[in-house]
Amino acid sequence: MSSLRMTTPRLLALRVLLDDPGRERYGLDLALEAGLEPGTVYPILVAFESVGWLSSREEDVDVHAEGRPRRRYYRLTALGVTAGQERLAAVRQRRSTGTSGRRLAW
């Protein structure tokens, strides 16, 4: 498993991606479903792709006919599905036991 630090926004994005692992999503779509700002989601997608959790492709459209820029679509890889499920399970486990593995100083 990679050493990718899991923040709350990353966990939210991951949960949405895992809801339908085979589905391709573009950044704004993912941001809306996860309840995140688009500016937050794109660094998350880059981080996930850099550790091999996502693959991406740019859509092949005529930008003039569509009247919008091309979208980059992201999909979880097999590694991303496995690692994502493990990360979410670990978070659920920590929350259910009421500890993060840290001890109080006093």
C-alpha positions in Angstrom: 0.0 0.0 0.0 1.3 3.4 -0.8 2.1 6.1 1.7 -0.6 8.4 0.5 -1.9 10.4 3.4 -5.6 10.2 3.7 -7.4 13.5 4.4 -11.1 13.9 4.8 -11.5 15.3 1.3 -9.5 12.4 -0.1 -11.7 10.0 1.8 -14.9 11.7 0.5 -13.6 11.5 -3.1 -12.5 7.9 -2.6 -15.9 6.9 -1.3 -17.6 8.3 -4.3 -15.2 6.6 -6.7 -15.8 3.3 -4.9 -19.6 3.6 -5.2 -19.2 2.6 -8.8 -15.6 1.6 -9.4 -15.9 0.9 -13.2 -17.6 4.3 -13.9 -15.5 7.0 -15.5 -15.9 10.4 -13.9 -14.7 13.9 -14.7 -13.6 16.3 -12.0 -16.6 18.5 -11.7 -18.9 15.5 -11.5 -16.8 13.9 -8.8 -16.6 17.2 -6.9 -20.4 17.6 -6.9 -21.1 14.1 -5.7 -18.4 14.2 -3.0 -19.6 17.7 -1.8 -16.2 19.2 -2.5 -15.0 22.3 -4.3 -13.6 21.6 -7.8 -10.3 23.2 -6.8 -10.0 20.6 -4.1 -10.8 17.7 -6.2 -8.2 18.1 -9.0 -5.2 17.8 -6.7 -6.8 14.7 -5.2 -7.2 13.2 -8.6 -3.6 13.9 -9.5 -2.4 12.4 -6.2 -4.5 9.2 -6.8 -3.3 8.9 -10.3 0.4 9.4 -9.3 0.2 6.4 -7.0 -1.6 4.2 -9.6 -5.0 4.3 -8.1 -6.6 6.0 -11.1 -6.2 6.0 -14.8 -7.3 8.8 -16.9 -8.1 9.8 -20.5 -9.0 12.9 -22.3 -12.3 12.8 -24.2 -12.2 13.0 -27.9 -14.7 15.8 -28.8 -14.9 18.8 -31.0 -14.6 21.6 -28.4 -16.3 24.1 -30.8 -19.3 21.8 -31.4 -19.6 21.0 -27.7 -19.1 24.6 -26.6 -16.9 23.5 -23.7 -13.3 22.3 -23.1 -12.4 18.6 -23.3 -13.0 16.7 -20.1 -10.4 14.4 -18.5 -12.2 11.2 -17.3 -10.8 9.2 -14.4 -11.5 5.6 -13.4 -10.2 3.5 -10.5 -7.6 0.9 -11.3 -7.6 -2.6 -9.7 -5.0 -1.3 -7.3 -7.1 1.7 -6.6 -10.2 -0.4 -5.8 -8.2 -2.6 -3.4 -6.2 0.1 -1.8 -9.3 2.4 -1.5 -11.4 -0.3 0.1 -8.6 -1.1 2.6 -8.2 2.6 3.5 -11.9 3.1 4.0 -12.1 -0.1 6.1 -9.2 1.1 8.2 -11.0 4.4 8.8 -14.2 2.7 9.8 -12.3 0.4 12.1 -10.6 3.3 13.9 -13.9 5.2 14.2 -15.7 2.2 15.6 -13.0 1.6 18.2 -12.9 5.2 19.1 -9.2 5.6 18.7 -6.8 6.6 16.0 -3.9 4.6 17.5 -2.6 7.5 19.4 -2.3 7.8 23.1 -2.9 10.9 25.2 0.1 12.4 26.8 -1.4 12.5 30.3 
